[in-house]
Amino acid sequence: MPKIGVQDWLAASQSILSGDLYRYSSTAHHLDAFEARFAAAMGAKHALALNSGTSALVCALAAAGVGPGDEVLVPAYTWMATAAAAVMVGAVPVLVDIDESLTIDPADIARKITPHTRAIIPVHMINLPCAMDEIMALAGRHNLFVIEDACQAVGVRYKDKFCGAIGDAGAYSFNAFKNINIGEGGALTTNDERLFVRARNYHDLGAPIRNHDLTSNEPPMIGANMRLTELQGAMLNSQLARLDPMVRELCAKRRIMADALQQAGFRLAPHHTPEHAASLVVIFDTAEEAETFAERSQVMRLLDSSKHVYTNWEAILAKRTFHPKMNPWAWAHREIDYSAESCARSLDILGRSCRVWLGQRYPAPLMRLAAKRLARPL
Ligand SMILES: *Cc1c(COP(=O)(O)O)cnc(C)c1O
């Protein structure tokens, strides 16, 4: 996660000097520039800057018209926001197992599809791309929306494309833990003109006063305020320029680590685009081995990553919303199961998997030393 630095400070000060931080003021240009650059960088037609990754998910679901009575497939291993976003538009999340790639298992997606399923949210967790070819094929056969949660994989490749720019829409986060870090922020990308217009409307309350609303035939609908400020736009531009070099550096360090670990006989989790892999997970036969390995520095067992595991999503498990009459589970066509056993296979895999941190701020020679230390026998 990039450190906020002098470049960001300079960019931010430029924006402050303009005397107006409002995105729709006459002098504003940072967010417009960022959206154009980000869309181009991801290979998408449209990008919309938003105040968080959660907002991006909600906005994409709302733009796609997902709502009450709909089921949204989400992986059992993701930040809780993925499941919560479905609830926020009135739909219910349905849990899908992950496989050893640590991403949503296409075979389990196929098992979890019902006549009420409207959308799939594959999540590219910890820079690991999902099996998008298989997911897109399934979605095509069942006529489902695919909204990629690329919040944890900004700038990461799946084959010759970028995570987030493959499905109907992509959601990105720029909070303090992500590949672009402006404290809080997000974006949505899509190639679909109508989806984009509806998302832009939704993120700005459906306000009929903007010029851009005059350019479409979509009637305004009530949304929320998910706008960013020009200050954040300026910082986003400064960070976007550093994104690709940062991801490339992660890939290079991953190769050093992966080589050392594989030579020592450790098994790496399968990766859907190994040639561009920017993160590393070691998988063991037993949870005990994973626990022993996790005691080394620079390693975390994935089962221990708190709210990223569905069994820790307290409010979702309790199906509790702010008002009982605004509770999407009341409108669902069937009882949805979030018991600990519902995705036992995911828990088993997470219990045997360890993420190896790639020491973003270390130089490569130090990385070789760290790799050597990490690759010693259990
Ligand atoms: C961070 C994150 C989000 C939400 O992003 P915010 O900007 O924190 O709202 C959604 N999904 C995943 C997988 C995330 O890691």
The ligand as an SDF file (V2000), in Angstrom:
LIG
                    3D

 15 15  0  0  0  0  0  0  0  0999 V2000
  -11.6910   -2.4420    0.6820 C   0  0  0  0  0  0  0  0  0  0  0  0
  -12.6620   -3.3520    0.0790 C   0  0  0  0  0  0  0  0  0  0  0  0
  -13.9680   -2.9700   -0.2470 C   0  0  0  0  0  0  0  0  0  0  0  0
  -14.5720   -1.6630    0.1500 C   0  0  0  0  0  0  0  0  0  0  0  0
  -13.8080   -0.5770   -0.0890 O   0  0  0  0  0  0  0  0  0  0  0  0
  -13.9470    0.7410    0.8260 P   0  0  0  0  0  0  0  0  0  0  0  0
  -13.2290    1.7600    0.0060 O   0  0  0  0  0  0  0  0  0  0  0  0
  -13.3010    0.4540    2.1170 O   0  0  0  0  0  0  0  0  0  0  0  0
  -15.3980    1.0250    0.9400 O   0  0  0  0  0  0  0  0  0  0  0  0
  -14.7780   -3.8690   -0.9030 C   0  0  0  0  0  0  0  0  0  0  0  0
  -14.3450   -5.0950   -1.2150 N   0  0  0  0  0  0  0  0  0  0  0  0
  -13.1130   -5.5110   -0.9030 C   0  0  0  0  0  0  0  0  0  0  0  0
  -12.6750   -6.8880   -1.3080 C   0  0  0  0  0  0  0  0  0  0  0  0
  -12.2360   -4.6670   -0.2200 C   0  0  0  0  0  0  0  0  0  0  0  0
  -11.0340   -5.1110    0.1200 O   0  0  0  0  0  0  0  0  0  0  0  0
  1  2  1  0
  2  3  1  0
  2 14  2  0
  3  4  1  0
  3 10  2  0
  4  5  1  0
  5  6  1  0
  6  7  2  0
  6  8  1  0
  6  9  1  0
 10 11  1  0
 11 12  2  0
 12 13  1  0
 12 14  1  0
 14 15  1  0
M  END
$$$$
